[in-house]
Structures are given as structure tokens and as C-alpha cells.
Amino acid sequence: MASGPVPLSVLDLAPLSSGSTAADALRNTIDLARHAERFGYARYWLAEHHLTPGVASAAPAVLIALVADATRTIRVGSGAVQTGHHTPLVIAEQFGTLAHIHPGRIDLGLGRSSVSRLIERATRSAVGPQPTGGCPAAGPAAGPSAGPSAGPSVVNGLFIPPAPRIMFDLDRLRRQLDLVGTRDDAADTYALQVGDIQAFIRGDYRTPDGLHLAAPTAEGADVELWILAASAGDSARTAGESGLALAANYHVVPSTVLETVAAYRAAFTPSETLRAPRVMVSADVVVADDDETARRLASGYGPWVASIRTGAGAIAYPTPAEAAAYPWTKQGRALVADRVDTQFVGSPATVVQKLRTLRDATGADELLITTITHDHTDRVRSYELLAGAWARLG
């Protein structure tokens, strides 16, 4: 377990704020990356989200290229490329191309398509449609994405909330998959996909019948591979068994972060690139000069999460005034409670203490910070305040 300050990194969704455009969001991402480099963050990761009104990071490889060109030293990568939407060859070629132009700076964070997993899980489930508690109804094809857990707990000071029960409109999700594209070959497991990406980068890929195929833009690329995981399932096990680094997801699925990390460590097998487990843990953070200001800046988070969990995709991030006018119900608040209650909001001292608890409880070697506020200047300031306070830990 780390005893001193571990490195901080950035996860950016290129969020759209209400009243802004995608062009604004993309320019803000490049600006924030420059600031993050100056503030001393270790890496800058971009997410992959499609058909989402409030998010502009739909083409991570393209955005990574723009950010890498706009910065000089900070590592830049994906958090994460969704393997369910791309072939291993395409992923390897895209990130190999980036790494050849920016050697020593490119990270390839790999994730699975959450939409396709939701559909698969709900289709297998015998549980029928349930009310969404005052939020827009999920249609008749809805199914559960997560069942309720036993209840909240505190482990080594870290709050672990119960998993919520979330209902999605499966017809809408299937339409999204039709547009984005998905790979549904049952024999093409996640572990095989990760292994194929590694083989293309090493230059020793062979087809199942033994044919060697070379991908020159991928071969020999100086790419650092990470696996992103939100549960103790395939992703965490694949990361461990492959000897790769793990990014565990506390900011989206806080209820399972400890099991995710434990499963990874239990499965870990040393590799040529990593001799011991390496864990990064994500956290959603808003920092301001004082707790009250930070809470006001973070007030849009609940409505924003509610828009995701009711199936429409993230809305444009609301202003504090718009958030104050949101028509909450008791059931609606319960739908987002796990996310809101695990968001680290406050002054630098307040947030640093919470991040130290997260670090100690998970044994994280690095923390991945994601921050959304309506105004870009407040988001930049949040990262600046956090970096300064974290550095002062010595």
C-alpha cells in the first residue's frame, strides 16, 4: 500500500455544458490537457461514448491525437476504447500509429461495451420491467443492469454504497448498437481480443490456422496497455492473468471497487512488462476554494447521472440554477444516490482527505480524477487546486 502521494491522472469525457456546442467541448478538452500537463498530472485519458447528447468524446483515437499534438510530456490515452465496437486489428493499428508519432506517451486503456453487456444480461434475466421511481419510464423491453446489494458499508474508511437497480430501454440500446456496431462472436472472448491486440503490437499475430499476418503500424509500438474494469468479472481476471495494469472504476460503480481490485490481484501473473500488480482507481471530484462553493458547482451531477440511468444518455451538463430546478422525487434520488454519495466534493483539504482514504482502502498506485462542472474555468480551477494540495502532501 502506498504511504505517500501517488500520481494523479485525468479522465476526460469532453463534456458538453448546457448552452454549449461539441466544438466548445473539444476545444475545452485540449485547453484542459495543456493545463493538466502544467499542473503535473501524470496522464490524460479520453473516454469513448456514442450517441450521448452531453459528451463529445466519441472518437478517442482522434481526440488523443489532437491532445498529444497540443501537449509535450503528459501521457495521453483512452479510458477506455470499447473492444465490443472495434476489432483488435483496428485498435492496434490506431494506437500503434499514435505511439509511433508520440513514442513513450501513448496509453491504450481497453474496456468492454457496456451497452452490449446490459442487453445480454437483461435478455438472460427473468426479471420483468420495474418502475424507475419518478424518472422517465424504461419501455416494455426494459431489464435490470444491476441488482440491489445488501446495503451500504464502510471499509477502511471508504464508503461502499449498495448497487442500485437500474432499468434501461433495451429497444433504444439495441438501436444504438445497430448504429455504432458490435462484435458478437461468442468464440471471440475478451481475453482473446486483448491477446490479439498484444500480438499485433509484438508482431507475432497468427490466425487460428497458423497464418502470420503483420500490421506494420502496430508492430513495435511503444504503447502502455491498461484494462478498465467495474466488477470482479472477465475484465479484472483478464488484466490479472495477462499481467497488465488495471484501472478500477470507483466513480461509476463504487459498490464493486474492492471486489474488482481483489479479483485482479488474485489472478495476477507476472509478465514481461509488469512484474507486480499495478492498480489505478478512478474518482469523481469537484474542488473549489471552500466546501460550499464546491457543492454548488457539483450540483448538476445528480441530474446528469439521472439522465444516464434513465436510458437517454448524459444530458448537457446543467448550470447550478438548472440543477436547483430539477424535479426530484424520493425514488429519483435513490436512483443516483450511490454516485452522488461517492463524489468527492469540497475544498482542497476536504477532497485530499477523501482521496487519501480511497488510496489507502484500495491500495491504489495511482488515482484517476474525473471532474465535470458547467463552466470550463471552474473545471480547470478544480484540477489546479487539487494538484497543488496533493503535491503539498510531500
Buried (B, 14 or more C-beta within 10 A) or exposed (E): EBEEBBBBBBBBBBBBBBEBEEEBBBBBBBBBBBBBBEBEBBBBBBBBBBBBEBBBBBBBBBBBBBBBEBBEEBBBBBBBBBBBBBBBBBBBBBBBBBBBEBEEBBBBBBBBBBBBBBBEEBEEEEEEBBEBBBBEBBBEBBBBBBEEBEEEEEEEEBBBBBBBBBBBBBBBBBEBBEEBEBBEEEEBEBBBBBBBBBBBBBBEBEEEEEEEEEBEBBBEBEBBBBBBBBBBBBBBBBBBBBBBBBBBBBBBBBBBBBBBBBBBBEBBEEEEEBEEBBBBBBBBBBBBEEBEBBBBBBBBBBBBBBBBBBBBBBBBBBBBEBBEEBEBEEEBBBBBBBBBEBBBBBBBEBBBBBBBBBBBBBBBBBBBBBBBBBBBEBBBBBBBBBBBBBEEEE
